[in-house]
């Protein structure tokens, strides 16, 4: 008979192996360094079978029942804690029927086929050069924000609209039907209800109590900003391909010299180091540039989850993250550093889970998406802080960004803060309605009509600047019906920021922040709820008010806050960083090619990276 300890150790070992096999193939296929789609589908299916195995679940339940009612010592308590972690993982992923298991296998195959076709699809638009060129989704979005020619911007939006129709005619509708069938086989009304319950531990009704409240709080501000935009720029200002340009196009171009792509890596390393963030010996692999066939959205996955093994030995993580930068495109530097901070925040989180099993330190259920995204979005929120900009945003001559340009940025973005957040809000409204459609209503034109009506209701425009069905998250079952996690996370981010501001008065380069995040948000992994992490640090439960209040600030209020940050930072004596580096082995790759690494030092790696960018994109260094 297997003892509870033997079962626990075997689960840790077997999970680590099946997870790494799946993640290694995920990376190579999504980075287009291989086309092992069949092998990846098999590995993905093996992983799903493992985490949804009723036999393993029964074994864990029996092992917990066999343990003494009270813990005799720390070792017994640790074993119980670890088994409870496995119980949570299996219960959040269990597939209770043969029918549902069969449907999951079919789903994985359908998604693999759609991904393989999507990888080969080439979207085109008129870029900065005035010529028609292939473009990834990030390139299309940046072109709409920065290109001075309306026809070129419209070509980018047309490409996104063509992608919407393409995914609907190339398998997404069948996937939606299959997802719903899978959810019904497990007793849920539809896939959206299933995912909200499994990912966030709440019902759809509970979720929309939060979302509806935020929608009401920000509705008037959103409509006011659109009305004022039309008054300033004319009736075409809110057309989908003009919105981003009229909101931020000129400021994006003005900021570009201060947000160099080549310098982005160094600014990430220095900023995280000064925040006291450590990766606890993890190995990080970063693939940052756009490439044909590469997945067109940033992500962070960890092939080797962190944990202390049965002997108490620390197992450092192996973590991959990616961006889709086009270094010679205006705005690409800002996009790249945003991805470095966002995905680097994910990596910091998963590198610092210090439990006794890998089940606590992986990014899938029972890990809440809202909890996971809080960590990454907190880090990228720093990039908009006036004191961060004054410290790090410098042009090629080393001159800091002028205060007047920070003011211009606030003028351009604060008025549309509500619109930006509602860009996340619209996705769950659409996905809930999509999965509520009966199968016979899942037709191309009807789904497109549904998308447009949701954009009109939540965004206040006829078509969104990022058409709903062009969003990559909708295609993959891990991220489908989970986009609300970003908005819930940002609510938690602003609650967290408010706490640090009250306690310390500043965030940028505050070396107390990394250790506090590690202690209260990261160390327990999914062994603690999202709400409980917030209570541990801020002493108050989850609260959407902070984000809504920030969205509703006037430009004058936001500028006054920025001036205070700038003034205080200028006279502040910063405490020293808690370490000389990030405590990580870092490789910067472009597909199969290693661009730079920190074998010598972090600073040497940053110089290697800057030199590589200068050789391949010389205009970016001017």
C-alpha positions as CSV (number, residue, x, y, z in Angstrom):
1,X,0.0,0.0,0.0
2,X,1.3,3.4,-1.0
3,X,1.9,5.7,2.0
4,X,0.8,9.4,1.9
5,X,4.5,10.4,1.8
6,X,5.2,8.1,-1.2
7,X,2.2,9.3,-3.1
8,X,3.1,13.0,-2.5
9,X,6.7,12.5,-3.6
10,X,5.6,10.5,-6.7
11,X,3.1,13.2,-7.7
12,X,5.8,15.9,-7.4
13,X,8.2,13.9,-9.6
14,X,5.7,12.8,-12.2
15,X,4.1,16.2,-12.5
16,X,7.4,17.9,-13.0
17,X,8.2,15.6,-15.9
18,X,4.9,15.8,-17.7
19,X,4.7,19.6,-17.3
20,X,8.2,20.2,-18.6
21,X,7.6,18.0,-21.7
22,X,4.5,19.9,-22.5
23,X,6.1,23.3,-21.9
24,X,9.2,22.6,-23.9
25,X,7.1,21.7,-26.9
26,X,4.8,24.6,-26.3
27,X,7.8,27.0,-26.5
28,X,9.3,25.5,-29.6
29,X,6.0,25.4,-31.6
30,X,4.8,28.8,-30.4
31,X,8.2,30.3,-31.1
32,X,8.2,28.7,-34.6
33,X,11.5,27.0,-34.0
34,X,9.8,23.6,-34.8
35,X,6.6,22.4,-36.2
36,X,6.0,19.5,-33.8
37,X,2.3,20.2,-33.7
38,X,1.4,16.5,-33.3
39,X,3.9,16.0,-30.5
40,X,2.8,19.1,-28.8
41,X,-0.9,18.0,-29.0
42,X,0.1,14.6,-27.5
43,X,2.1,16.3,-24.7
44,X,-0.7,18.7,-24.0
45,X,-3.2,15.8,-23.8
46,X,-0.9,13.9,-21.5
47,X,-0.7,16.9,-19.2
48,X,-4.5,17.3,-19.2
49,X,-4.9,13.6,-18.5
50,X,-2.6,13.9,-15.5
51,X,-4.2,17.0,-13.9
52,X,-7.7,15.6,-14.5
53,X,-7.2,12.0,-13.4
54,X,-9.9,10.8,-11.0
55,X,-7.7,8.0,-9.8
56,X,-5.0,10.4,-8.6
57,X,-7.7,12.6,-7.0
58,X,-9.1,9.6,-5.1
59,X,-5.5,8.7,-4.0
60,X,-5.0,12.2,-2.6
61,X,-8.3,12.1,-0.8
62,X,-7.4,8.8,0.7
63,X,-3.9,9.9,1.7
64,X,-5.4,13.0,3.5
65,X,-7.9,10.7,5.3
66,X,-5.1,8.4,6.4
67,X,-3.2,11.3,8.0
68,X,-3.6,11.9,11.8
69,X,-6.2,14.5,12.7
70,X,-3.6,16.7,14.3
71,X,-0.1,17.4,13.0
72,X,2.6,15.7,15.1
73,X,5.4,17.9,13.9
74,X,6.4,20.3,11.2
75,X,7.1,17.5,8.8
76,X,3.6,16.1,9.1
77,X,2.1,19.5,8.7
78,X,4.1,20.1,5.6
79,X,3.0,16.8,4.1
80,X,-0.6,17.7,4.8
81,X,-0.2,21.1,3.2
82,X,1.3,19.6,0.1
83,X,-1.4,17.0,-0.3
84,X,-4.0,19.8,0.1
85,X,-2.3,21.6,-2.8
86,X,-2.7,18.5,-5.0
87,X,-6.3,18.1,-3.9
88,X,-7.0,21.7,-5.0
89,X,-5.2,21.1,-8.4
90,X,-7.1,17.9,-9.2
91,X,-10.5,19.2,-8.0
92,X,-10.1,22.4,-10.2
93,X,-9.1,20.3,-13.2
94,X,-11.0,17.1,-12.8
95,X,-13.0,15.8,-15.7
96,X,-15.8,13.7,-14.1
97,X,-17.0,11.7,-17.1
98,X,-15.7,9.6,-20.0
99,X,-17.7,11.9,-22.3
100,X,-16.0,15.0,-21.0
101,X,-12.5,13.4,-21.2
102,X,-13.2,12.5,-24.8
103,X,-14.4,16.0,-25.6
104,X,-11.2,17.5,-24.1
105,X,-9.1,15.3,-26.3
106,X,-11.1,16.5,-29.3
107,X,-10.7,20.1,-28.2
108,X,-7.0,19.8,-27.9
109,X,-6.8,18.5,-31.5
110,X,-9.1,21.2,-32.9
111,X,-7.1,23.9,-31.2
112,X,-3.8,22.4,-32.4
113,X,-5.1,22.4,-36.0
114,X,-6.3,26.0,-35.7
115,X,-3.0,27.1,-34.2
116,X,-1.0,25.4,-37.0
117,X,-3.1,27.2,-39.7
118,X,-2.9,30.6,-37.8
119,X,0.9,30.3,-37.6
120,X,1.0,30.2,-41.4
121,X,-1.4,33.1,-41.9
122,X,0.2,36.3,-43.0
123,X,-1.5,39.6,-42.3
124,X,-0.6,42.7,-44.4
125,X,-0.9,46.4,-44.0
126,X,0.7,49.7,-45.2
127,X,3.4,50.4,-42.7
128,X,5.6,53.5,-41.9
129,X,7.5,53.1,-45.2
130,X,4.3,53.6,-47.2
131,X,4.6,50.1,-48.6
132,X,2.5,47.0,-48.1
133,X,4.2,44.7,-45.7
134,X,3.6,41.6,-43.5
135,X,2.6,42.6,-40.0
136,X,2.1,40.9,-36.6
137,X,-0.8,42.0,-34.4
138,X,1.4,44.3,-32.3
139,X,2.7,45.9,-35.4
140,X,-0.8,46.5,-36.6
141,X,-1.8,48.1,-33.3
142,X,1.3,50.3,-33.2
143,X,0.8,51.4,-36.8
144,X,-2.8,52.5,-35.9
145,X,-1.4,54.5,-33.0
146,X,1.5,56.2,-34.8
147,X,1.1,56.3,-38.6
148,X,0.2,59.9,-39.8
149,X,-1.7,58.6,-42.8
150,X,-5.3,57.6,-42.2
151,X,-5.3,55.1,-45.2
152,X,-2.3,53.3,-43.7
153,X,-4.0,53.1,-40.3
154,X,-7.2,51.8,-41.9
155,X,-5.2,49.1,-43.6
156,X,-4.0,47.9,-40.2
157,X,-7.5,47.8,-38.9
158,X,-8.8,46.1,-42.0
159,X,-6.2,43.4,-41.4
160,X,-7.6,42.8,-37.9
161,X,-11.1,42.6,-39.3
162,X,-9.9,40.1,-41.9
163,X,-8.4,38.0,-39.0
164,X,-11.8,38.0,-37.2
165,X,-13.5,36.5,-40.2
166,X,-10.6,34.1,-40.8
167,X,-10.7,32.6,-37.3
168,X,-14.5,32.2,-37.6
169,X,-14.3,30.4,-40.9
170,X,-11.2,28.3,-39.9
171,X,-12.4,26.5,-36.8
172,X,-13.2,28.8,-33.9
173,X,-17.0,28.2,-34.1
174,X,-16.5,24.5,-33.9
175,X,-14.2,25.0,-31.0
176,X,-16.8,27.1,-29.2
177,X,-19.4,24.4,-29.7
178,X,-17.0,21.7,-28.5
179,X,-16.0,23.8,-25.4
180,X,-19.7,24.2,-24.5
181,X,-20.3,20.5,-25.0
182,X,-17.3,19.8,-22.7
183,X,-18.7,22.2,-20.0
184,X,-22.2,20.7,-20.2
185,X,-20.8,17.2,-19.8
186,X,-19.5,18.5,-16.4
187,X,-22.7,20.0,-15.3
188,X,-22.2,23.7,-16.3
189,X,-24.5,25.7,-18.6
190,X,-21.7,26.7,-20.9
191,X,-17.9,27.1,-21.1
192,X,-17.8,30.6,-19.8
193,X,-19.6,29.6,-16.6
194,X,-17.2,26.6,-16.3
195,X,-14.0,28.7,-16.7
196,X,-15.1,31.4,-14.2
197,X,-15.9,28.8,-11.6
198,X,-12.6,26.9,-12.2
199,X,-10.3,29.8,-12.6
200,X,-11.6,32.4,-10.1
201,X,-13.7,30.2,-7.7
202,X,-16.9,32.3,-8.3
203,X,-20.0,32.2,-10.4
204,X,-20.6,34.3,-13.5
205,X,-23.2,36.2,-11.6
206,X,-20.7,37.1,-8.9
207,X,-18.2,38.1,-11.5
208,X,-20.6,40.4,-13.2
209,X,-21.6,42.0,-10.0
210,X,-18.0,43.3,-9.9
211,X,-17.8,44.1,-13.6
212,X,-21.2,45.8,-13.8
213,X,-20.2,48.0,-10.9
214,X,-17.0,49.1,-12.6
215,X,-18.9,49.6,-15.9
216,X,-21.4,52.0,-14.1
217,X,-18.6,53.8,-12.3
218,X,-16.7,54.6,-15.5
219,X,-19.5,55.0,-18.0
220,X,-19.9,58.7,-17.8
221,X,-16.1,59.4,-17.9
222,X,-15.8,57.2,-21.0
223,X,-18.6,58.9,-22.9
224,X,-17.3,62.4,-21.9
225,X,-13.8,61.5,-23.3
226,X,-15.3,60.3,-26.6
227,X,-17.5,63.4,-26.9
228,X,-14.5,65.7,-26.3
229,X,-12.4,63.8,-28.8
230,X,-15.0,64.4,-31.5
231,X,-15.2,68.0,-30.6
232,X,-11.4,68.4,-30.9
233,X,-10.7,66.2,-34.0
234,X,-14.0,66.0,-35.8
235,X,-16.6,63.3,-36.4
236,X,-14.1,60.7,-37.8
237,X,-12.0,60.9,-34.6
238,X,-13.7,57.8,-33.1
239,X,-13.5,55.6,-36.1
240,X,-11.7,52.5,-35.1
241,X,-8.5,53.1,-37.1
242,X,-8.3,56.8,-35.9
243,X,-9.0,56.3,-32.2
244,X,-5.5,55.2,-31.0
245,X,-3.8,57.9,-33.2
246,X,-6.0,60.7,-32.0
247,X,-5.6,59.6,-28.4
248,X,-1.9,58.9,-28.3
249,X,-0.3,58.9,-31.8
250,X,1.6,62.1,-31.6
251,X,2.7,61.5,-28.0
252,X,3.8,58.0,-28.9
253,X,6.1,59.5,-31.5
254,X,7.3,62.2,-29.2
255,X,8.1,59.6,-26.5
256,X,9.9,57.3,-28.9
257,X,13.4,58.8,-28.6
258,X,13.2,58.3,-24.8
259,X,12.0,54.7,-24.9
260,X,14.7,53.0,-26.9
261,X,14.2,49.4,-27.7
262,X,17.9,48.7,-27.4
263,X,18.1,50.2,-23.9
264,X,14.9,48.4,-22.7
265,X,16.7,45.3,-21.4
266,X,19.1,47.4,-19.2
267,X,16.2,49.5,-17.9
268,X,14.3,46.4,-16.9
269,X,17.3,44.8,-15.2
270,X,18.2,48.0,-13.3
271,X,14.6,48.8,-12.3
272,X,13.8,45.3,-11.0
273,X,17.2,45.1,-9.2
274,X,16.5,48.4,-7.4
275,X,13.1,47.2,-6.4
276,X,14.7,44.3,-4.6
277,X,13.3,41.7,-6.9
278,X,15.2,38.4,-7.0
279,X,14.6,35.4,-9.3
280,X,16.1,33.0,-6.7
281,X,18.5,31.3,-9.1
282,X,16.0,30.8,-12.0
283,X,17.0,30.4,-15.6
284,X,15.2,32.9,-17.8
285,X,14.9,32.7,-21.6
286,X,13.5,35.7,-23.4
287,X,12.5,35.9,-27.1
288,X,11.7,39.5,-27.7
289,X,11.5,40.2,-31.5
290,X,8.8,39.6,-34.1
291,X,9.4,36.7,-36.4
292,X,7.3,35.0,-39.1
293,X,5.3,32.2,-37.6
294,X,5.9,33.2,-34.0
295,X,2.9,33.5,-31.7
296,X,1.7,37.0,-31.8
297,X,1.2,37.8,-28.2
298,X,3.5,38.0,-25.2
299,X,3.4,35.3,-22.6
300,X,5.3,33.8,-19.7
301,X,5.4,30.0,-19.0
302,X,7.6,28.1,-16.6
303,X,8.7,24.6,-17.8
304,X,10.3,24.0,-14.4
305,X,8.1,25.1,-11.5
306,X,9.8,26.1,-8.2
307,X,9.6,24.1,-5.0
308,X,11.5,22.6,-2.1
309,X,11.9,18.9,-2.6
310,X,11.5,16.2,0.1
311,X,15.1,16.8,1.3
312,X,14.4,20.5,1.6
313,X,16.6,21.3,-1.5
314,X,15.5,24.4,-3.4
315,X,14.5,23.7,-7.1
316,X,15.0,27.0,-9.0
317,X,12.6,27.7,-11.8
318,X,13.1,27.6,-15.6
319,X,10.9,30.4,-17.1
320,X,10.4,31.5,-20.7
321,X,8.8,34.8,-21.8
322,X,8.3,36.5,-25.1
323,X,7.5,39.8,-26.8
324,X,6.8,40.7,-30.5
325,X,8.9,43.8,-31.0
326,X,9.7,45.4,-34.3
327,X,12.7,47.6,-33.2
328,X,12.6,50.1,-36.1
329,X,8.9,50.9,-35.7
330,X,7.8,54.0,-33.8
331,X,6.5,53.0,-30.4
332,X,8.2,49.5,-30.4
333,X,10.6,50.5,-27.6
334,X,7.7,51.4,-25.3
335,X,5.8,48.2,-26.2
336,X,9.0,46.1,-25.6
337,X,9.7,47.5,-22.1
338,X,6.1,47.1,-21.2
339,X,6.4,43.5,-22.1
340,X,9.6,43.1,-20.2
341,X,8.1,44.5,-17.0
342,X,4.8,42.6,-17.5
343,X,6.2,39.2,-18.3
344,X,9.2,39.8,-16.1
345,X,6.7,40.4,-13.3
346,X,5.1,37.0,-14.0
347,X,8.5,35.4,-14.0
348,X,9.4,37.0,-10.7
349,X,6.2,35.7,-9.2
350,X,6.7,32.1,-10.3
351,X,10.4,32.2,-9.4
352,X,9.5,33.0,-5.8
353,X,6.9,30.4,-4.9
354,X,8.5,28.7,-2.0
355,X,6.2,25.7,-1.2
356,X,7.0,22.0,-1.1
357,X,5.4,21.0,-4.4
358,X,5.3,22.2,-8.0
359,X,1.5,22.2,-7.9
360,X,1.7,25.6,-6.1
361,X,3.9,27.3,-8.6
362,X,2.4,26.8,-12.0
363,X,0.3,29.3,-14.0
364,X,-2.8,27.2,-14.5
365,X,-5.8,26.3,-12.3
366,X,-6.1,26.4,-9.4
367,X,-3.9,29.5,-9.9
368,X,-6.3,32.4,-10.4
369,X,-5.7,34.4,-13.6
370,X,-6.6,37.6,-11.7
371,X,-4.0,36.7,-9.0
372,X,-1.3,35.9,-11.5
373,X,-2.0,39.0,-13.6
374,X,-1.9,41.2,-10.5
375,X,1.8,40.5,-10.2
376,X,2.7,41.3,-13.8
377,X,0.4,44.3,-14.1
378,X,1.7,45.8,-10.9
379,X,5.2,45.8,-12.4
380,X,4.2,47.3,-15.7
381,X,2.2,50.0,-14.0
382,X,5.4,51.6,-12.8
383,X,6.3,52.6,-16.4
384,X,3.6,55.3,-16.3
385,X,4.9,56.9,-13.1
386,X,6.4,60.3,-13.6
387,X,9.4,59.5,-11.3
388,X,10.1,56.3,-13.2
389,X,10.1,58.2,-16.5
390,X,12.4,60.9,-15.1
391,X,14.9,58.3,-13.9
392,X,14.9,56.0,-16.8
393,X,13.4,57.6,-20.0
394,X,16.4,59.1,-21.7
395,X,17.3,59.9,-25.3
396,X,20.4,58.9,-27.2
397,X,22.3,61.8,-25.7
398,X,21.4,60.7,-22.2
399,X,19.0,63.6,-21.6
400,X,16.1,62.9,-19.3
401,X,12.5,63.2,-20.6
402,X,11.3,66.8,-20.1
403,X,8.5,67.5,-17.6
404,X,6.5,69.1,-20.4
405,X,6.5,65.8,-22.3
406,X,5.3,63.9,-19.2
407,X,2.5,66.5,-18.9
408,X,1.6,66.0,-22.6
409,X,1.5,62.2,-22.1
410,X,-0.9,62.7,-19.1
411,X,-3.1,65.0,-21.2
412,X,-3.2,62.3,-23.9
413,X,-3.8,59.3,-21.7
414,X,-5.7,60.3,-18.5
415,X,-8.8,61.4,-20.3
416,X,-9.0,57.9,-21.9
417,X,-8.0,55.9,-18.9
418,X,-11.6,54.7,-18.6
419,X,-11.8,53.8,-22.3
420,X,-8.5,51.8,-21.9
421,X,-9.9,49.8,-19.0
422,X,-13.2,49.2,-20.7
423,X,-11.1,47.7,-23.6
424,X,-10.5,44.8,-21.1
425,X,-14.1,45.0,-19.8
426,X,-15.7,44.5,-23.2
427,X,-14.1,41.0,-23.6
428,X,-15.9,39.2,-20.8
429,X,-19.2,40.8,-21.9
430,X,-18.7,39.4,-25.4
431,X,-17.4,36.0,-24.3
432,X,-20.3,35.5,-21.9
433,X,-22.8,36.3,-24.7
434,X,-20.8,34.1,-27.2
435,X,-20.9,31.0,-25.1
436,X,-24.6,31.6,-24.2
437,X,-25.5,31.3,-27.9
438,X,-27.1,28.0,-29.0
439,X,-25.1,25.9,-31.4
440,X,-27.4,26.7,-34.4
441,X,-26.8,30.5,-33.8
442,X,-23.0,30.1,-33.9
443,X,-22.7,31.5,-37.4
444,X,-20.1,33.9,-38.8
445,X,-22.3,36.9,-39.4
446,X,-24.2,36.5,-36.1
447,X,-21.1,36.3,-34.0
448,X,-19.6,39.3,-35.8
449,X,-22.8,41.2,-35.1
450,X,-22.6,40.2,-31.4
451,X,-19.0,41.5,-31.3
452,X,-20.0,44.9,-32.7
453,X,-22.9,45.3,-30.3
454,X,-20.7,44.6,-27.3
455,X,-18.2,47.1,-28.5
456,X,-20.9,49.7,-29.0
457,X,-22.3,49.1,-25.5
458,X,-19.1,49.0,-23.5
459,X,-16.7,51.1,-25.6
460,X,-19.2,53.5,-27.0
461,X,-17.9,53.1,-30.6
462,X,-19.2,51.2,-33.6
463,X,-16.1,49.0,-33.9
464,X,-13.3,48.7,-31.4
465,X,-9.8,49.7,-32.4
466,X,-8.9,46.1,-31.5
467,X,-11.8,44.0,-32.9
468,X,-12.8,41.4,-30.4
469,X,-12.2,38.3,-32.4
470,X,-8.7,39.4,-33.3
471,X,-7.6,38.9,-29.7
472,X,-5.4,35.8,-29.5
473,X,-6.6,34.8,-26.0
474,X,-9.9,33.7,-27.4
475,X,-8.3,30.9,-29.4
476,X,-6.5,29.0,-26.6
477,X,-8.5,27.1,-24.0
478,X,-6.2,28.2,-21.2
479,X,-6.9,31.9,-21.8
480,X,-10.3,31.8,-23.4
481,X,-13.2,33.0,-21.1
482,X,-10.6,34.3,-18.7
483,X,-9.8,37.8,-20.0
484,X,-11.7,39.4,-17.1
485,X,-8.7,38.4,-15.0
486,X,-6.8,41.3,-16.4
487,X,-9.4,43.8,-15.2
488,X,-9.8,42.2,-11.8
489,X,-6.0,42.2,-11.6
490,X,-5.7,45.9,-12.4
491,X,-8.2,46.6,-9.6
492,X,-5.9,44.8,-7.2
493,X,-2.9,46.6,-8.7
494,X,-4.3,50.0,-7.8
495,X,-5.2,48.8,-4.4
496,X,-1.6,47.6,-4.0
497,X,-0.1,50.8,-5.3
498,X,-2.3,52.8,-2.9
499,X,-1.0,50.8,0.0
500,X,2.7,51.4,-1.0
501,X,2.1,55.1,-1.5
502,X,0.5,55.4,1.9
503,X,3.3,53.4,3.6
504,X,6.4,54.7,1.7
505,X,5.3,57.7,-0.3
506,X,6.9,56.3,-3.5
507,X,7.2,53.1,-5.6
508,X,10.0,53.6,-8.3
509,X,13.2,52.0,-7.2
510,X,11.9,51.3,-3.7
511,X,14.0,48.3,-2.5
512,X,11.3,47.3,0.1
513,X,8.8,46.4,-2.6
514,X,10.3,43.3,-4.0
515,X,10.7,41.5,-0.7
516,X,7.2,42.5,0.4
517,X,5.7,41.2,-2.8
518,X,7.7,38.0,-2.4
519,X,6.5,37.6,1.2
520,X,2.8,38.4,0.9
521,X,1.9,37.8,-2.8
522,X,4.4,35.3,-4.2
523,X,5.6,32.8,-1.6
524,X,2.4,30.9,-1.1
525,X,1.6,30.5,-4.8
526,X,-1.9,29.2,-5.4
527,X,-2.0,27.9,-1.8
528,X,-3.8,31.2,-0.8
529,X,-6.6,33.0,-2.5
530,X,-6.2,36.3,-4.4
531,X,-8.3,38.1,-1.8
532,X,-6.2,36.8,1.1
533,X,-3.0,38.0,-0.5
534,X,-4.4,41.5,-0.6
535,X,-5.5,41.2,3.0
536,X,-2.1,40.0,4.0
537,X,-0.3,43.0,2.5
538,X,-2.9,45.9,2.5
539,X,-5.1,44.8,5.4
540,X,-8.2,45.2,3.3
541,X,-10.1,42.8,1.0
542,X,-10.3,43.1,-2.8
543,X,-11.7,46.6,-3.8
544,X,-12.4,47.9,-7.2
545,X,-12.7,51.5,-6.0
546,X,-9.1,52.5,-6.4
547,X,-8.9,51.7,-10.1
548,X,-12.3,53.4,-10.8
549,X,-11.2,56.5,-8.9
550,X,-8.0,56.6,-10.9
551,X,-9.9,56.4,-14.2
552,X,-12.1,59.2,-13.1
553,X,-9.3,61.6,-12.2
554,X,-9.1,64.8,-14.2
555,X,-6.0,65.6,-16.2
556,X,-5.3,68.4,-13.7
557,X,-5.5,66.0,-10.8
558,X,-3.2,63.5,-12.5
559,X,-0.6,66.2,-13.4
560,X,-0.6,67.5,-9.9
561,X,0.1,64.0,-8.6
562,X,2.9,63.6,-11.2
563,X,4.5,66.9,-10.2
564,X,4.6,65.8,-6.6
565,X,6.3,62.5,-7.6
566,X,8.9,64.4,-9.7
567,X,9.7,66.9,-7.0
568,X,10.0,64.3,-4.2
569,X,12.2,62.0,-6.4
570,X,14.6,64.9,-7.2
571,X,15.4,65.4,-3.5
572,X,15.2,61.7,-2.4
573,X,18.2,59.8,-1.3
574,X,17.5,56.3,-2.6
575,X,18.5,53.4,-0.4
576,X,20.9,51.0,-2.0
577,X,19.6,48.1,-4.0
578,X,19.4,44.9,-2.0
579,X,21.6,42.9,-4.5
580,X,24.0,43.5,-7.4
581,X,21.8,41.5,-9.9
582,X,18.6,39.6,-10.4
583,X,20.0,36.2,-9.2
584,X,19.1,34.6,-12.5
585,X,20.7,33.0,-15.5
586,X,19.4,34.9,-18.5
587,X,19.5,34.1,-22.2
588,X,18.1,36.5,-24.8
589,X,17.3,34.6,-27.9
590,X,15.8,35.2,-31.4
591,X,14.4,31.9,-32.3
592,X,17.3,29.4,-32.1
593,X,19.9,32.1,-32.0
594,X,21.3,33.4,-28.7
595,X,21.7,37.2,-28.9
596,X,23.0,37.8,-25.4
597,X,23.4,36.2,-22.0
598,X,24.6,37.2,-18.6
599,X,27.4,34.6,-18.3
600,X,29.8,37.5,-17.6
601,X,27.4,39.9,-15.9
602,X,23.9,41.4,-16.3
603,X,25.5,44.7,-17.5
604,X,27.6,42.8,-20.1
605,X,24.5,41.1,-21.4
606,X,22.7,44.4,-21.8
607,X,25.6,45.8,-23.8
608,X,25.6,42.7,-26.0
609,X,21.9,43.1,-26.6
610,X,22.2,46.8,-27.4
611,X,25.1,46.1,-29.8
612,X,23.1,43.3,-31.5
613,X,20.1,45.7,-32.0
614,X,22.4,48.4,-33.3
615,X,23.9,46.0,-35.9
616,X,20.6,44.8,-37.1
617,X,18.5,47.9,-36.7
618,X,21.0,50.8,-36.8
619,X,18.3,53.5,-37.1
620,X,17.1,52.7,-33.6
621,X,20.4,54.1,-32.1
622,X,20.2,57.5,-33.7
